[in-house]
Amino acid sequence: MELRRLGTLHRFRLLSHPFRLVEVATGKRRTDDTEARLMLVTNRLDLAAELIAVAYRYRWAVELFFRWLKCVY
């Protein structure tokens, strides 16, 4: 994983919070035989890049759980 911080001091007014870009290797290949990468932008600077990738991976399971919960109750 690669981690880069977004925003500059020159453009501070446009970005009120610092953001970072987390680049995740998916393990898949594109048709041109290059590695597929996933770009995630987050404002969670306190979490490791690996945790951001895991949270993104399981987000649909969490969303489906809460959708089911809303239907049941």
PDB file of N, H, CA, C and O in Angstrom:
ATOM      1  N   MET A   1       0.834  -1.171   0.000  1.00  0.00           N
ATOM      2  CA  MET A   1       0.000   0.000   0.000  1.00  0.00           C
ATOM      3  C   MET A   1       0.880   1.235   0.000  1.00  0.00           C
ATOM      4  O   MET A   1       1.971   1.255   0.568  1.00  0.00           O
ATOM      5  N   GLU A   2       0.388   2.223  -0.630  1.00  0.00           N
ATOM      6  H   GLU A   2      -0.499   2.207  -1.092  1.00  0.00           H
ATOM      7  CA  GLU A   2       1.097   3.492  -0.687  1.00  0.00           C
ATOM      8  C   GLU A   2       0.213   4.551  -0.052  1.00  0.00           C
ATOM      9  O   GLU A   2      -1.008   4.517  -0.208  1.00  0.00           O
ATOM     10  N   LEU A   3       0.805   5.472   0.649  1.00  0.00           N
ATOM     11  H   LEU A   3       1.797   5.500   0.776  1.00  0.00           H
ATOM     12  CA  LEU A   3       0.060   6.502   1.358  1.00  0.00           C
ATOM     13  C   LEU A   3       0.579   7.867   0.967  1.00  0.00           C
ATOM     14  O   LEU A   3       1.780   8.127   1.037  1.00  0.00           O
ATOM     15  N   ARG A   4      -0.325   8.737   0.556  1.00  0.00           N
ATOM     16  H   ARG A   4      -1.300   8.525   0.499  1.00  0.00           H
ATOM     17  CA  ARG A   4       0.033  10.111   0.221  1.00  0.00           C
ATOM     18  C   ARG A   4      -0.965  11.044   0.886  1.00  0.00           C
ATOM     19  O   ARG A   4      -2.142  10.710   1.022  1.00  0.00           O
ATOM     20  N   ARG A   5      -0.505  12.190   1.290  1.00  0.00           N
ATOM     21  H   ARG A   5       0.451  12.462   1.180  1.00  0.00           H
ATOM     22  CA  ARG A   5      -1.385  13.175   1.903  1.00  0.00           C
ATOM     23  C   ARG A   5      -1.840  14.167   0.843  1.00  0.00           C
ATOM     24  O   ARG A   5      -1.039  14.633   0.033  1.00  0.00           O
ATOM     25  N   LEU A   6      -3.128  14.487   0.852  1.00  0.00           N
ATOM     26  H   LEU A   6      -3.779  14.109   1.510  1.00  0.00           H
ATOM     27  CA  LEU A   6      -3.690  15.419  -0.126  1.00  0.00           C
ATOM     28  C   LEU A   6      -3.771  16.821   0.455  1.00  0.00           C
ATOM     29  O   LEU A   6      -3.898  16.998   1.667  1.00  0.00           O
ATOM     30  N   GLY A   7      -3.699  17.792  -0.402  1.00  0.00           N
ATOM     31  H   GLY A   7      -3.596  17.648  -1.387  1.00  0.00           H
ATOM     32  CA  GLY A   7      -3.823  19.182   0.006  1.00  0.00           C
ATOM     33  C   GLY A   7      -2.464  19.830   0.184  1.00  0.00           C
ATOM     34  O   GLY A   7      -1.471  19.156   0.455  1.00  0.00           O
ATOM     35  N   THR A   8      -2.431  21.129   0.031  1.00  0.00           N
ATOM     36  H   THR A   8      -3.238  21.677  -0.189  1.00  0.00           H
ATOM     37  CA  THR A   8      -1.200  21.893   0.229  1.00  0.00           C
ATOM     38  C   THR A   8      -1.540  23.114   1.076  1.00  0.00           C
ATOM     39  O   THR A   8      -2.710  23.457   1.247  1.00  0.00           O
ATOM     40  N   LEU A   9      -0.528  23.752   1.594  1.00  0.00           N
ATOM     41  H   LEU A   9       0.422  23.473   1.456  1.00  0.00           H
ATOM     42  CA  LEU A   9      -0.770  24.967   2.367  1.00  0.00           C
ATOM     43  C   LEU A   9      -1.344  26.067   1.488  1.00  0.00           C
ATOM     44  O   LEU A   9      -2.109  26.907   1.962  1.00  0.00           O
ATOM     45  N   HIS A  10      -0.975  26.067   0.198  1.00  0.00           N
ATOM     46  H   HIS A  10      -0.354  25.385  -0.187  1.00  0.00           H
ATOM     47  CA  HIS A  10      -1.479  27.070  -0.733  1.00  0.00           C
ATOM     48  C   HIS A  10      -2.987  26.929  -0.941  1.00  0.00           C
ATOM     49  O   HIS A  10      -3.689  27.928  -1.095  1.00  0.00           O
ATOM     50  N   ARG A  11      -3.479  25.705  -0.946  1.00  0.00           N
ATOM     51  H   ARG A  11      -2.909  24.894  -0.821  1.00  0.00           H
ATOM     52  CA  ARG A  11      -4.905  25.432  -1.179  1.00  0.00           C
ATOM     53  C   ARG A  11      -5.640  25.068   0.109  1.00  0.00           C
ATOM     54  O   ARG A  11      -6.642  24.354   0.064  1.00  0.00           O
ATOM     55  N   PHE A  12      -5.167  25.537   1.232  1.00  0.00           N
ATOM     56  H   PHE A  12      -4.353  26.117   1.268  1.00  0.00           H
ATOM     57  CA  PHE A  12      -5.740  25.162   2.516  1.00  0.00           C
ATOM     58  C   PHE A  12      -7.201  25.580   2.640  1.00  0.00           C
ATOM     59  O   PHE A  12      -7.993  24.873   3.264  1.00  0.00           O
ATOM     60  N   ARG A  13      -7.565  26.710   2.060  1.00  0.00           N
ATOM     61  H   ARG A  13      -6.921  27.284   1.554  1.00  0.00           H
ATOM     62  CA  ARG A  13      -8.947  27.186   2.170  1.00  0.00           C
ATOM     63  C   ARG A  13      -9.923  26.267   1.440  1.00  0.00           C
ATOM     64  O   ARG A  13     -11.082  26.170   1.843  1.00  0.00           O
ATOM     65  N   LEU A  14      -9.489  25.596   0.383  1.00  0.00           N
ATOM     66  H   LEU A  14      -8.548  25.675   0.056  1.00  0.00           H
ATOM     67  CA  LEU A  14     -10.378  24.713  -0.363  1.00  0.00           C
ATOM     68  C   LEU A  14     -10.612  23.390   0.367  1.00  0.00           C
ATOM     69  O   LEU A  14     -11.695  22.813   0.277  1.00  0.00           O
ATOM     70  N   LEU A  15      -9.611  22.918   1.079  1.00  0.00           N
ATOM     71  H   LEU A  15      -8.730  23.387   1.151  1.00  0.00           H
ATOM     72  CA  LEU A  15      -9.740  21.688   1.856  1.00  0.00           C
ATOM     73  C   LEU A  15      -9.688  22.059   3.336  1.00  0.00           C
ATOM     74  O   LEU A  15      -8.622  22.354   3.874  1.00  0.00           O
ATOM     75  N   SER A  16     -10.845  22.041   3.984  1.00  0.00           N
ATOM     76  H   SER A  16     -11.712  21.801   3.546  1.00  0.00           H
ATOM     77  CA  SER A  16     -10.875  22.451   5.385  1.00  0.00           C
ATOM     78  C   SER A  16     -10.273  21.391   6.299  1.00  0.00           C
ATOM     79  O   SER A  16      -9.826  21.710   7.400  1.00  0.00           O
ATOM     80  N   HIS A  17     -10.255  20.129   5.857  1.00  0.00           N
ATOM     81  H   HIS A  17     -10.618  19.869   4.963  1.00  0.00           H
ATOM     82  CA  HIS A  17      -9.659  19.042   6.628  1.00  0.00           C
ATOM     83  C   HIS A  17      -8.530  18.423   5.807  1.00  0.00           C
ATOM     84  O   HIS A  17      -8.584  18.427   4.578  1.00  0.00           O
ATOM     85  N   PRO A  18      -7.527  17.900   6.468  1.00  0.00           N
ATOM     86  CA  PRO A  18      -6.510  17.164   5.705  1.00  0.00           C
ATOM     87  C   PRO A  18      -7.068  15.809   5.263  1.00  0.00           C
ATOM     88  O   PRO A  18      -7.739  15.130   6.040  1.00  0.00           O
ATOM     89  N   PHE A  19      -6.800  15.431   4.056  1.00  0.00           N
ATOM     90  H   PHE A  19      -6.255  15.983   3.424  1.00  0.00           H
ATOM     91  CA  PHE A  19      -7.216  14.149   3.509  1.00  0.00           C
ATOM     92  C   PHE A  19      -5.978  13.362   3.127  1.00  0.00           C
ATOM     93  O   PHE A  19      -4.898  13.925   2.948  1.00  0.00           O
ATOM     94  N   ARG A  20      -6.144  12.068   3.006  1.00  0.00           N
ATOM     95  H   ARG A  20      -7.021  11.611   3.151  1.00  0.00           H
ATOM     96  CA  ARG A  20      -5.043  11.255   2.502  1.00  0.00           C
ATOM     97  C   ARG A  20      -5.573  10.261   1.491  1.00  0.00           C
ATOM     98  O   ARG A  20      -6.737   9.863   1.527  1.00  0.00           O
ATOM     99  N   LEU A  21      -4.704   9.878   0.604  1.00  0.00           N
ATOM    100  H   LEU A  21      -3.758  10.201   0.575  1.00  0.00           H
ATOM    101  CA  LEU A  21      -5.028   8.942  -0.456  1.00  0.00           C
ATOM    102  C   LEU A  21      -4.335   7.621  -0.139  1.00  0.00           C
ATOM    103  O   LEU A  21      -3.113   7.566   0.004  1.00  0.00           O
ATOM    104  N   VAL A  22      -5.127   6.566  -0.031  1.00  0.00           N
ATOM    105  H   VAL A  22      -6.119   6.611  -0.147  1.00  0.00           H
ATOM    106  CA  VAL A  22      -4.596   5.241   0.240  1.00  0.00           C
ATOM    107  C   VAL A  22      -4.743   4.431  -1.039  1.00  0.00           C
ATOM    108  O   VAL A  22      -5.853   4.267  -1.546  1.00  0.00           O
ATOM    109  N   GLU A  23      -3.648   3.931  -1.557  1.00  0.00           N
ATOM    110  H   GLU A  23      -2.747   4.064  -1.145  1.00  0.00           H
ATOM    111  CA  GLU A  23      -3.646   3.141  -2.780  1.00  0.00           C
ATOM    112  C   GLU A  23      -3.496   1.676  -2.376  1.00  0.00           C
ATOM    113  O   GLU A  23      -2.512   1.292  -1.743  1.00  0.00           O
ATOM    114  N   VAL A  24      -4.490   0.860  -2.755  1.00  0.00           N
ATOM    115  H   VAL A  24      -5.289   1.171  -3.269  1.00  0.00           H
ATOM    116  CA  VAL A  24      -4.548  -0.540  -2.329  1.00  0.00           C
ATOM    117  C   VAL A  24      -4.375  -1.445  -3.539  1.00  0.00           C
ATOM    118  O   VAL A  24      -5.043  -1.276  -4.559  1.00  0.00           O
ATOM    119  N   ALA A  25      -3.477  -2.398  -3.413  1.00  0.00           N
ATOM    120  H   ALA A  25      -2.934  -2.536  -2.584  1.00  0.00           H
ATOM    121  CA  ALA A  25      -3.317  -3.417  -4.455  1.00  0.00           C
ATOM    122  C   ALA A  25      -4.439  -4.443  -4.275  1.00  0.00           C
ATOM    123  O   ALA A  25      -4.611  -4.989  -3.185  1.00  0.00           O
ATOM    124  N   THR A  26      -5.198  -4.705  -5.335  1.00  0.00           N
ATOM    125  H   THR A  26      -5.058  -4.262  -6.221  1.00  0.00           H
ATOM    126  CA  THR A  26      -6.338  -5.617  -5.241  1.00  0.00           C
ATOM    127  C   THR A  26      -5.959  -7.062  -5.502  1.00  0.00           C
ATOM    128  O   THR A  26      -6.721  -7.968  -5.163  1.00  0.00           O
ATOM    129  N   GLY A  27      -4.817  -7.293  -6.087  1.00  0.00           N
ATOM    130  H   GLY A  27      -4.198  -6.557  -6.362  1.00  0.00           H
ATOM    131  CA  GLY A  27      -4.420  -8.659  -6.422  1.00  0.00           C
ATOM    132  C   GLY A  27      -4.997  -9.129  -7.748  1.00  0.00           C
ATOM    133  O   GLY A  27      -4.788 -10.274  -8.147  1.00  0.00           O
ATOM    134  N   LYS A  28      -5.720  -8.251  -8.430  1.00  0.00           N
ATOM    135  H   LYS A  28      -5.890  -7.321  -8.106  1.00  0.00           H
ATOM    136  CA  LYS A  28      -6.309  -8.590  -9.729  1.00  0.00           C
ATOM    137  C   LYS A  28      -5.497  -7.941 -10.832  1.00  0.00           C
ATOM    138  O   LYS A  28      -4.725  -7.014 -10.586  1.00  0.00           O
ATOM    139  N   ARG A  29      -5.674  -8.432 -12.050  1.00  0.00           N
ATOM    140  H   ARG A  29      -6.301  -9.185 -12.251  1.00  0.00           H
ATOM    141  CA  ARG A  29      -4.980  -7.896 -13.221  1.00  0.00           C
ATOM    142  C   ARG A  29      -6.009  -7.323 -14.188  1.00  0.00           C
ATOM    143  O   ARG A  29      -7.118  -7.842 -14.312  1.00  0.00           O
ATOM    144  N   ARG A  30      -5.630  -6.258 -14.864  1.00  0.00           N
ATOM    145  H   ARG A  30      -4.729  -5.837 -14.764  1.00  0.00           H
ATOM    146  CA  ARG A  30      -6.473  -5.678 -15.908  1.00  0.00           C
ATOM    147  C   ARG A  30      -6.232  -6.423 -17.206  1.00  0.00           C
ATOM    148  O   ARG A  30      -5.371  -7.301 -17.274  1.00  0.00           O
ATOM    149  N   THR A  31      -6.993  -6.075 -18.238  1.00  0.00           N
ATOM    150  H   THR A  31      -7.692  -5.362 -18.182  1.00  0.00           H
ATOM    151  CA  THR A  31      -6.853  -6.745 -19.526  1.00  0.00           C
ATOM    152  C   THR A  31      -5.507  -6.460 -20.187  1.00  0.00           C
ATOM    153  O   THR A  31      -5.019  -7.262 -20.984  1.00  0.00           O
ATOM    154  N   ASP A  32      -4.905  -5.308 -19.852  1.00  0.00           N
ATOM    155  H   ASP A  32      -5.301  -4.657 -19.205  1.00  0.00           H
ATOM    156  CA  ASP A  32      -3.587  -4.996 -20.412  1.00  0.00           C
ATOM    157  C   ASP A  32      -2.456  -5.547 -19.530  1.00  0.00           C
ATOM    158  O   ASP A  32      -1.300  -5.154 -19.686  1.00  0.00           O
ATOM    159  N   ASP A  33      -2.787  -6.444 -18.618  1.00  0.00           N
ATOM    160  H   ASP A  33      -3.726  -6.763 -18.491  1.00  0.00           H
ATOM    161  CA  ASP A  33      -1.854  -7.159 -17.741  1.00  0.00           C
ATOM    162  C   ASP A  33      -1.148  -6.254 -16.730  1.00  0.00           C
ATOM    163  O   ASP A  33      -0.060  -6.584 -16.256  1.00  0.00           O
ATOM    164  N   THR A  34      -1.762  -5.114 -16.398  1.00  0.00           N
ATOM    165  H   THR A  34      -2.645  -4.846 -16.783  1.00  0.00           H
ATOM    166  CA  THR A  34      -1.241  -4.285 -15.315  1.00  0.00           C
ATOM    167  C   THR A  34      -2.023  -4.602 -14.050  1.00  0.00           C
ATOM    168  O   THR A  34      -3.154  -5.087 -14.104  1.00  0.00           O
ATOM    169  N   GLU A  35      -1.412  -4.324 -12.930  1.00  0.00           N
ATOM    170  H   GLU A  35      -0.494  -3.931 -12.886  1.00  0.00           H
ATOM    171  CA  GLU A  35      -2.060  -4.616 -11.657  1.00  0.00           C
ATOM    172  C   GLU A  35      -3.175  -3.616 -11.369  1.00  0.00           C
ATOM    173  O   GLU A  35      -2.979  -2.408 -11.507  1.00  0.00           O
ATOM    174  N   ALA A  36      -4.333  -4.111 -10.973  1.00  0.00           N
ATOM    175  H   ALA A  36      -4.492  -5.092 -10.861  1.00  0.00           H
ATOM    176  CA  ALA A  36      -5.452  -3.240 -10.631  1.00  0.00           C
ATOM    177  C   ALA A  36      -5.223  -2.666  -9.231  1.00  0.00           C
ATOM    178  O   ALA A  36      -4.874  -3.395  -8.303  1.00  0.00           O
ATOM    179  N   ARG A  37      -5.419  -1.377  -9.093  1.00  0.00           N
ATOM    180  H   ARG A  37      -5.702  -0.785  -9.847  1.00  0.00           H
ATOM    181  CA  ARG A  37      -5.249  -0.713  -7.804  1.00  0.00           C
ATOM    182  C   ARG A  37      -6.518   0.056  -7.474  1.00  0.00           C
ATOM    183  O   ARG A  37      -7.217   0.542  -8.363  1.00  0.00           O
ATOM    184  N   LEU A  38      -6.799   0.156  -6.199  1.00  0.00           N
ATOM    185  H   LEU A  38      -6.231  -0.239  -5.477  1.00  0.00           H
ATOM    186  CA  LEU A  38      -7.971   0.856  -5.704  1.00  0.00           C
ATOM    187  C   LEU A  38      -7.498   2.102  -4.975  1.00  0.00           C
ATOM    188  O   LEU A  38      -6.623   2.017  -4.113  1.00  0.00           O
ATOM    189  N   MET A  39      -8.060   3.257  -5.304  1.00  0.00           N
ATOM    190  H   MET A  39      -8.771   3.327  -6.004  1.00  0.00           H
ATOM    191  CA  MET A  39      -7.684   4.510  -4.675  1.00  0.00           C
ATOM    192  C   MET A  39      -8.781   4.925  -3.702  1.00  0.00           C
ATOM    193  O   MET A  39      -9.926   5.134  -4.106  1.00  0.00           O
ATOM    194  N   LEU A  40      -8.438   5.045  -2.429  1.00  0.00           N
ATOM    195  H   LEU A  40      -7.509   4.876  -2.101  1.00  0.00           H
ATOM    196  CA  LEU A  40      -9.381   5.431  -1.392  1.00  0.00           C
ATOM    197  C   LEU A  40      -8.947   6.762  -0.795  1.00  0.00           C
ATOM    198  O   LEU A  40      -7.780   6.938  -0.448  1.00  0.00           O
ATOM    199  N   VAL A  41      -9.883   7.696  -0.676  1.00  0.00           N
ATOM    200  H   VAL A  41     -10.832   7.553  -0.959  1.00  0.00           H
ATOM    201  CA  VAL A  41      -9.599   8.982  -0.049  1.00  0.00           C
ATOM    202  C   VAL A  41     -10.323   8.999   1.290  1.00  0.00           C
ATOM    203  O   VAL A  41     -11.510   8.685   1.372  1.00  0.00           O
ATOM    204  N   THR A  42      -9.588   9.370   2.341  1.00  0.00           N
ATOM    205  H   THR A  42      -8.623   9.624   2.274  1.00  0.00           H
ATOM    206  CA  THR A  42     -10.164   9.367   3.673  1.00  0.00           C
ATOM    207  C   THR A  42      -9.651  10.551   4.482  1.00  0.00           C
ATOM    208  O   THR A  42      -8.593  11.112   4.196  1.00  0.00           O
ATOM    209  N   ASN A  43     -10.419  10.910   5.488  1.00  0.00           N
ATOM    210  H   ASN A  43     -11.278  10.454   5.720  1.00  0.00           H
ATOM    211  CA  ASN A  43      -9.971  11.939   6.419  1.00  0.00           C
ATOM    212  C   ASN A  43      -9.566  11.320   7.753  1.00  0.00           C
ATOM    213  O   ASN A  43      -9.270  12.042   8.706  1.00  0.00           O
ATOM    214  N   ARG A  44      -9.549   9.996   7.828  1.00  0.00           N
ATOM    215  H   ARG A  44      -9.789   9.410   7.054  1.00  0.00           H
ATOM    216  CA  ARG A  44      -9.125   9.295   9.045  1.00  0.00           C
ATOM    217  C   ARG A  44      -7.604   9.166   9.034  1.00  0.00           C
ATOM    218  O   ARG A  44      -7.059   8.178   8.543  1.00  0.00           O
ATOM    219  N   LEU A  45      -6.939  10.154   9.570  1.00  0.00           N
ATOM    220  H   LEU A  45      -7.381  10.957   9.969  1.00  0.00           H
ATOM    221  CA  LEU A  45      -5.486  10.161   9.607  1.00  0.00           C
ATOM    222  C   LEU A  45      -4.946   9.318  10.758  1.00  0.00           C
ATOM    223  O   LEU A  45      -3.759   8.992  10.786  1.00  0.00           O
ATOM    224  N   ASP A  46      -5.817   8.963  11.710  1.00  0.00           N
ATOM    225  H   ASP A  46      -6.781   9.228  11.687  1.00  0.00           H
ATOM    226  CA  ASP A  46      -5.382   8.217  12.878  1.00  0.00           C
ATOM    227  C   ASP A  46      -5.321   6.712  12.638  1.00  0.00           C
ATOM    228  O   ASP A  46      -4.723   5.993  13.438  1.00  0.00           O
ATOM    229  N   LEU A  47      -5.923   6.217  11.560  1.00  0.00           N
ATOM    230  H   LEU A  47      -6.410   6.801  10.910  1.00  0.00           H
ATOM    231  CA  LEU A  47      -5.936   4.787  11.271  1.00  0.00           C
ATOM    232  C   LEU A  47      -4.838   4.415  10.285  1.00  0.00           C
ATOM    233  O   LEU A  47      -4.465   5.205   9.417  1.00  0.00           O
ATOM    234  N   ALA A  48      -4.334   3.213  10.435  1.00  0.00           N
ATOM    235  H   ALA A  48      -4.637   2.571  11.140  1.00  0.00           H
ATOM    236  CA  ALA A  48      -3.335   2.706   9.500  1.00  0.00           C
ATOM    237  C   ALA A  48      -3.984   2.458   8.137  1.00  0.00           C
ATOM    238  O   ALA A  48      -5.189   2.223   8.047  1.00  0.00           O
ATOM    239  N   ALA A  49      -3.183   2.513   7.095  1.00  0.00           N
ATOM    240  H   ALA A  49      -2.204   2.703   7.169  1.00  0.00           H
ATOM    241  CA  ALA A  49      -3.696   2.295   5.738  1.00  0.00           C
ATOM    242  C   ALA A  49      -4.302   0.902   5.597  1.00  0.00           C
ATOM    243  O   ALA A  49      -5.275   0.724   4.864  1.00  0.00           O
ATOM    244  N   GLU A  50      -3.742  -0.079   6.285  1.00  0.00           N
ATOM    245  H   GLU A  50      -2.952   0.066   6.880  1.00  0.00           H
ATOM    246  CA  GLU A  50      -4.278  -1.447   6.231  1.00  0.00           C
ATOM    247  C   GLU A  50      -5.682  -1.506   6.807  1.00  0.00           C
ATOM    248  O   GLU A  50      -6.534  -2.222   6.280  1.00  0.00           O
ATOM    249  N   LEU A  51      -5.942  -0.762   7.888  1.00  0.00           N
ATOM    250  H   LEU A  51      -5.251  -0.180   8.316  1.00  0.00           H
ATOM    251  CA  LEU A  51      -7.285  -0.747   8.474  1.00  0.00           C
ATOM    252  C   LEU A  51      -8.291  -0.059   7.565  1.00  0.00           C
ATOM    253  O   LEU A  51      -9.451  -0.469   7.507  1.00  0.00           O
ATOM    254  N   ILE A  52      -7.869   0.972   6.859  1.00  0.00           N
ATOM    255  H   ILE A  52      -6.927   1.304   6.906  1.00  0.00           H
ATOM    256  CA  ILE A  52      -8.756   1.642   5.897  1.00  0.00           C
ATOM    257  C   ILE A  52      -9.143   0.661   4.798  1.00  0.00           C
ATOM    258  O   ILE A  52     -10.305   0.609   4.394  1.00  0.00           O
ATOM    259  N   ALA A  53      -8.176  -0.119   4.310  1.00  0.00           N
ATOM    260  H   ALA A  53      -7.232  -0.076   4.638  1.00  0.00           H
ATOM    261  CA  ALA A  53      -8.450  -1.096   3.260  1.00  0.00           C
ATOM    262  C   ALA A  53      -9.391  -2.197   3.755  1.00  0.00           C
ATOM    263  O   ALA A  53     -10.281  -2.620   3.017  1.00  0.00           O
ATOM    264  N   VAL A  54      -9.209  -2.660   4.979  1.00  0.00           N
ATOM    265  H   VAL A  54      -8.486  -2.316   5.578  1.00  0.00           H
ATOM    266  CA  VAL A  54     -10.085  -3.706   5.534  1.00  0.00           C
ATOM    267  C   VAL A  54     -11.495  -3.165   5.729  1.00  0.00           C
ATOM    268  O   VAL A  54     -12.469  -3.857   5.432  1.00  0.00           O
ATOM    269  N   ALA A  55     -11.616  -1.942   6.224  1.00  0.00           N
ATOM    270  H   ALA A  55     -10.825  -1.379   6.465  1.00  0.00           H
ATOM    271  CA  ALA A  55     -12.938  -1.341   6.411  1.00  0.00           C
ATOM    272  C   ALA A  55     -13.665  -1.213   5.078  1.00  0.00           C
ATOM    273  O   ALA A  55     -14.865  -1.475   4.997  1.00  0.00           O
ATOM    274  N   TYR A  56     -12.948  -0.813   4.038  1.00  0.00           N
ATOM    275  H   TYR A  56     -11.973  -0.600   4.104  1.00  0.00           H
ATOM    276  CA  TYR A  56     -13.572  -0.711   2.719  1.00  0.00           C
ATOM    277  C   TYR A  56     -13.986  -2.085   2.208  1.00  0.00           C
ATOM    278  O   TYR A  56     -15.038  -2.226   1.585  1.00  0.00           O
ATOM    279  N   ARG A  57     -13.173  -3.084   2.465  1.00  0.00           N
ATOM    280  H   ARG A  57     -12.318  -2.970   2.971  1.00  0.00           H
ATOM    281  CA  ARG A  57     -13.472  -4.428   1.994  1.00  0.00           C
ATOM    282  C   ARG A  57     -14.766  -4.966   2.600  1.00  0.00           C
ATOM    283  O   ARG A  57     -15.541  -5.638   1.919  1.00  0.00           O
ATOM    284  N   TYR A  58     -15.001  -4.670   3.879  1.00  0.00           N
ATOM    285  H   TYR A  58     -14.372  -4.125   4.433  1.00  0.00           H
ATOM    286  CA  TYR A  58     -16.175  -5.209   4.570  1.00  0.00           C
ATOM    287  C   TYR A  58     -17.339  -4.233   4.652  1.00  0.00           C
ATOM    288  O   TYR A  58     -18.310  -4.504   5.359  1.00  0.00           O
ATOM    289  N   ARG A  59     -17.272  -3.121   3.960  1.00  0.00           N
ATOM    290  H   ARG A  59     -16.483  -2.902   3.386  1.00  0.00           H
ATOM    291  CA  ARG A  59     -18.335  -2.126   4.082  1.00  0.00           C
ATOM    292  C   ARG A  59     -19.685  -2.628   3.611  1.00  0.00           C
ATOM    293  O   ARG A  59     -20.708  -2.270   4.196  1.00  0.00           O
ATOM    294  N   TRP A  60     -19.719  -3.461   2.555  1.00  0.00           N
ATOM    295  H   TRP A  60     -18.888  -3.752   2.080  1.00  0.00           H
ATOM    296  CA  TRP A  60     -21.005  -3.944   2.061  1.00  0.00           C
ATOM    297  C   TRP A  60     -21.651  -4.894   3.049  1.00  0.00           C
ATOM    298  O   TRP A  60     -22.874  -4.894   3.183  1.00  0.00           O
ATOM    299  N   ALA A  61     -20.877  -5.692   3.735  1.00  0.00           N
ATOM    300  H   ALA A  61     -19.883  -5.692   3.625  1.00  0.00           H
ATOM    301  CA  ALA A  61     -21.439  -6.588   4.755  1.00  0.00           C
ATOM    302  C   ALA A  61     -22.069  -5.764   5.879  1.00  0.00           C
ATOM    303  O   ALA A  61     -23.137  -6.116   6.382  1.00  0.00           O
ATOM    304  N   VAL A  62     -21.424  -4.689   6.269  1.00  0.00           N
ATOM    305  H   VAL A  62     -20.556  -4.403   5.862  1.00  0.00           H
ATOM    306  CA  VAL A  62     -21.964  -3.826   7.318  1.00  0.00           C
ATOM    307  C   VAL A  62     -23.232  -3.134   6.833  1.00  0.00           C
ATOM    308  O   VAL A  62     -24.219  -3.071   7.567  1.00  0.00           O
ATOM    309  N   GLU A  63     -23.219  -2.616   5.611  1.00  0.00           N
ATOM    310  H   GLU A  63     -22.418  -2.667   5.015  1.00  0.00           H
ATOM    311  CA  GLU A  63     -24.403  -1.944   5.076  1.00  0.00           C
ATOM    312  C   GLU A  63     -25.577  -2.904   4.940  1.00  0.00           C
ATOM    313  O   GLU A  63     -26.708  -2.539   5.258  1.00  0.00           O
ATOM    314  N   LEU A  64     -25.330  -4.123   4.474  1.00  0.00           N
ATOM    315  H   LEU A  64     -24.410  -4.420   4.216  1.00  0.00           H
ATOM    316  CA  LEU A  64     -26.414  -5.098   4.360  1.00  0.00           C
ATOM    317  C   LEU A  64     -26.963  -5.498   5.724  1.00  0.00           C
ATOM    318  O   LEU A  64     -28.166  -5.717   5.869  1.00  0.00           O
ATOM    319  N   PHE A  65     -26.096  -5.593   6.718  1.00  0.00           N
ATOM    320  H   PHE A  65     -25.119  -5.415   6.601  1.00  0.00           H
ATOM    321  CA  PHE A  65     -26.559  -5.909   8.063  1.00  0.00           C
ATOM    322  C   PHE A  65     -27.512  -4.836   8.574  1.00  0.00           C
ATOM    323  O   PHE A  65     -28.575  -5.157   9.105  1.00  0.00           O
ATOM    324  N   PHE A  66     -27.144  -3.557   8.419  1.00  0.00           N
ATOM    325  H   PHE A  66     -26.281  -3.296   7.987  1.00  0.00           H
ATOM    326  CA  PHE A  66     -28.020  -2.497   8.906  1.00  0.00           C
ATOM    327  C   PHE A  66     -29.287  -2.379   8.067  1.00  0.00           C
ATOM    328  O   PHE A  66     -30.330  -1.997   8.596  1.00  0.00           O
ATOM    329  N   ARG A  67     -29.228  -2.689   6.798  1.00  0.00           N
ATOM    330  H   ARG A  67     -28.380  -2.999   6.368  1.00  0.00           H
ATOM    331  CA  ARG A  67     -30.436  -2.718   5.977  1.00  0.00           C
ATOM    332  C   ARG A  67     -31.387  -3.795   6.470  1.00  0.00           C
ATOM    333  O   ARG A  67     -32.590  -3.563   6.590  1.00  0.00           O
ATOM    334  N   TRP A  68     -30.842  -4.981   6.758  1.00  0.00           N
ATOM    335  H   TRP A  68     -29.865  -5.169   6.661  1.00  0.00           H
ATOM    336  CA  TRP A  68     -31.646  -6.072   7.299  1.00  0.00           C
ATOM    337  C   TRP A  68     -32.233  -5.673   8.654  1.00  0.00           C
ATOM    338  O   TRP A  68     -33.402  -5.944   8.927  1.00  0.00           O
ATOM    339  N   LEU A  69     -31.430  -5.037   9.495  1.00  0.00           N
ATOM    340  H   LEU A  69     -30.480  -4.817   9.273  1.00  0.00           H
ATOM    341  CA  LEU A  69     -31.886  -4.628  10.818  1.00  0.00           C
ATOM    342  C   LEU A  69     -33.042  -3.641  10.724  1.00  0.00           C
ATOM    343  O   LEU A  69     -33.986  -3.728  11.511  1.00  0.00           O
ATOM    344  N   LYS A  70     -32.990  -2.707   9.782  1.00  0.00           N
ATOM    345  H   LYS A  70     -32.224  -2.637   9.143  1.00  0.00           H
ATOM    346  CA  LYS A  70     -34.064  -1.754   9.597  1.00  0.00           C
ATOM    347  C   LYS A  70     -35.346  -2.426   9.124  1.00  0.00           C
ATOM    348  O   LYS A  70     -36.443  -1.986   9.466  1.00  0.00           O
ATOM    349  N   CYS A  71     -35.209  -3.494   8.335  1.00  0.00           N
ATOM    350  H   CYS A  71     -34.317  -3.852   8.057  1.00  0.00           H
ATOM    351  CA  CYS A  71     -36.401  -4.208   7.859  1.00  0.00           C
ATOM    352  C   CYS A  71     -37.034  -5.057   8.953  1.00  0.00           C
ATOM    353  O   CYS A  71     -38.253  -5.229   8.980  1.00  0.00           O
ATOM    354  N   VAL A  72     -36.226  -5.581   9.842  1.00  0.00           N
ATOM    355  H   VAL A  72     -35.236  -5.442   9.821  1.00  0.00           H
ATOM    356  CA  VAL A  72     -36.734  -6.454  10.891  1.00  0.00           C
ATOM    357  C   VAL A  72     -37.400  -5.668  12.007  1.00  0.00           C
ATOM    358  O   VAL A  72     -38.427  -6.088  12.541  1.00  0.00           O
ATOM    359  N   TYR A  73     -36.814  -4.522  12.363  1.00  0.00           N
ATOM    360  H   TYR A  73     -35.980  -4.181  11.930  1.00  0.00           H
ATOM    361  CA  TYR A  73     -37.367  -3.746  13.474  1.00  0.00           C
ATOM    362  C   TYR A  73     -38.083  -2.522  13.017  1.00  0.00           C
ATOM    363  O   TYR A  73     -38.603  -1.767  13.839  1.00  0.00           O
TER     364      TYR A  73
END
